[in-house]
Amino acid sequence: MQTRLRAVTATAGFGIGFLLLPPLAMVSNACLALVGLRAGLVSALWVGAGAAGVLALLAWALGLSPLLGVFMGLVQWLPNVALAQVLRHTASWALTLLGAALLGIGAVLLLHLAVADLPGVWLEILENTLGPFLSQTGMPPVEVTQNLVRAAELMSGILAMAMVLNMAVSLFIARYWQAALYNPGGFAQEFQALQLGRIPALILLVLLLGSWLGQSNLLTELALIMLALFFLQGLALVHALCRSLKMHRAWLISLYVLLVFAFPQMMVILATFAALDAFMNFRQRLPPPPPPRDADQAD
């Protein structure tokens, strides 16, 4: 926030760290998104271009293709810059997350249009990467093949869902930083009020029904992307519930522990809770949240 050079250094530094620790990619994205949220699109593009240049020079020095920096900028950073501008100008998490979903859906559809036998391509990749690992676990070869085939059929949707969650978490971090610097407590209020609405909930329901009745892998992949959005709304709803009912922080800690050990199951549960919230609006049934701590101390 002080100089573009520091922003470039932070963005590129965490981008390099991503090669060693993949979650650092979200921190790199958040650095650039913070610039976009606070300083605007032009500043974010300058910082992104500078960081991409640093990565390109580093790749060249290591004997790799300088296009690595350009790829990082276009694929990893540019979508987050775009979504940060949506959030900056609308102040709506619902519109921002729906924009992320549209990017994910567009990526899935583009892959299906560009690759004739997409499941076959994914199956070959999975056999070379995960196949040996699954075989070492003692799983029968038939089960290994069945699991890889099923994963290959949905792999595009799984990666798109991960991409949407990555972009969303990066924006959450950036917005939290922005609130900590300029509007303390503002992020918590925004996040806990997250409500995607009934139309997205109906779209999710139609996709799930269509994938079940039509046995369509494509509709299942698109449903996974929408499921990710409602999972995030479910998290926001639990936070709002804990705050309004003055529940102990241990409840939230337990939730995140469960997410670590049983993420798929918890994701479905929270997304279902959020889809019901779209029609029942549980927040209106909750008591008003307690005043901020600063207000308590002022009183």
C-alpha positions, -999 to 999 in steps of 0.1 A, spaced: 0 0 0 30 23 3 48 18 -30 43 -3 -61 78 -17 -57 68 -33 -23 36 -46 -39 55 -62 -68 80 -77 -43 53 -92 -22 32 -105 -51 62 -120 -69 78 -133 -37 47 -153 -26 43 -163 -63 78 -179 -61 69 -195 -28 40 -211 -44 64 -235 -61 75 -248 -27 42 -244 -8 11 -243 -31 -12 -224 -6 11 -194 -9 -4 -188 -43 -35 -175 -25 -14 -150 -5 2 -139 -38 -32 -134 -53 -44 -116 -22 -15 -91 -24 -25 -82 -59 -62 -82 -51 -56 -58 -22 -39 -33 -46 -69 -36 -70 -94 -31 -41 -77 -1 -27 -58 16 -56 -79 5 -86 -74 -15 -118 -45 5 -133 -23 1 -103 -32 -36 -100 -23 -42 -137 11 -24 -132 19 -44 -101 8 -76 -119 29 -69 -149 59 -61 -127 55 -93 -107 51 -113 -139 83 -97 -152 102 -107 -120 90 -143 -124 100 -143 -161 135 -131 -153 138 -157 -125 127 -185 -149 151 -173 -175 180 -173 -149 171 -209 -140 171 -220 -176 133 -222 -178 110 -205 -202 103 -168 -194 67 -175 -205 63 -190 -170 59 -154 -156 34 -145 -183 14 -177 -176 13 -169 -139 1 -134 -146 -27 -144 -170 -39 -176 -154 -33 -170 -117 -35 -132 -112 -56 -117 -139 -89 -134 -128 -84 -122 -92 -77 -86 -105 -110 -87 -124 -130 -101 -95 -114 -75 -71 -128 -48 -94 -162 -63 -93 -161 -63 -55 -146 -28 -55 -174 -12 -76 -203 -32 -63 -194 -40 -27 -214 -73 -33 -199 -106 -24 -228 -124 -41 -220 -108 -75 -183 -113 -70 -186 -150 -62 -211 -155 -91 -185 -139 -113 -160 -164 -101 -184 -192 -108 -189 -179 -144 -152 -180 -149 -151 -216 -137 -181 -226 -158 -165 -209 -188 -133 -228 -183 -151 -262 -181 -171 -255 -212 -141 -243 -231 -121 -275 -222 -150 -297 -233 -152 -278 -266 -115 -278 -272 -106 -314 -263 -125 -342 -281 -119 -369 -256 -114 -349 -224 -120 -378 -199 -94 -399 -218 -68 -371 -215 -75 -368 -178 -73 -406 -174 -39 -407 -189 -27 -379 -167 -41 -395 -136 -27 -429 -144 8 -414 -146 4 -394 -115 -20 -410 -90 -19 -446 -104 14 -457 -89 4 -442 -55 -29 -459 -54 -13 -492 -64 12 -489 -35 -18 -487 -10 -27 -523 -18 -59 -514 -36 -68 -540 -62 -60 -530 -98 -96 -532 -108 -106 -507 -81 -77 -484 -90 -89 -483 -126 -125 -477 -116 -116 -448 -93 -93 -432 -119 -120 -435 -146 -146 -419 -123 -122 -391 -113 -112 -385 -149 -149 -380 -159 -153 -351 -134 -117 -338 -133 -124 -306 -152 -152 -297 -128 -131 -306 -97 -103 -284 -109 -127 -256 -117 -143 -259 -83 -108 -257 -67 -100 -226 -89 -132 -209 -77 -124 -216 -40 -88 -204 -46 -101 -171 -60 -127 -167 -33 -102 -173 -4 -77 -150 -20 -103 -122 -22 -114 -130 14 -78 -125 26 -74 -93 5 -107 -79 19 -97 -88 54 -64 -70 50 -82 -39 36 -106 -39 65 -78 -43 90 -60 -13 75 -89 10 68 -122 -3 82 -117 -26 113 -145 -51 116 -159 -44 82 -149 -77 67 -167 -97 94 -199 -79 87 -197 -83 49 -188 -120 51 -215 -129 77 -241 -112 55 -232 -132 24 -264 -143 6 -263 -156 -29 -301 -156 -34 -328 -179 -46 -320 -179 -83 -284 -194 -78 -300 -219 -54 -325 -230 -81 -297 -232 -106 -278 -255 -83 -309 -276 -78 -315 -279 -116 -279 -289 -122 -280 -316 -95 -313 -330 -108 -302 -328 -144 -269 -346 -136 -288 -373 -116 -317 -379 -141 -296 -375 -172 -264 -391 -159 -245 -361 -173 -209 -357 -162 -209 -321 -176 -239 -311 -155 -222 -327 -125 -191 -307 -131 -211 -275 -133 -230 -284 -102 -196 -288 -83 -188 -252 -92 -221 -239 -78 -218 -262 -48 -185 -244 -39 -203 -210 -38 -230 -223 -14 -203 -240 7 -188 -205 12 -222 -191 21 -227 -220 45 -194 -210 63 -206 -174 64 -239 -185 79 -222 -205 106 -201 -175 115 -232 -153 117 -250 -179 138 -221 -182 163 -218 -144 166 -255 -138 171 -259 -166 196 -227 -156 214 -214 -192 210 -179 -201 221 -151 -199 196 -145 -236 201 -175 -243 178 -158 -226 149 -125 -243 156 -143 -276 156 -159 -268 123 -126 -261 106 -110 -292 121 -139 -312 106 -132 -295 73 -96 -307 74 -105 -343 80 -139 -346 62 -139 -318 36 -162 -334 10 -189 -344 35 -187 -310 53 -188 -292 20 -221 -309 11 -236 -303 45 -227 -266 46 -238 -261 10 -272 -277 17 -276 -255 48 -268 -224 26 -293 -235 -1 -320 -237 25 -310 -203 38 -317 -189 3 -353 -196 8 -357 -194 46 -333 -166 54 -321 -179 88 -303 -146 96 -337 -129 101 -346 -155 127 -314 -148 147 -311 -123 175 -292 -91 166 -254 -95 169 -237 -80 200 -221 -46 195 -184 -44 185 -158 -46 212 -147 -10 206 -183 2 212 -184 -18 244 -152 -2 256 -165 33 246 -196 27 267 
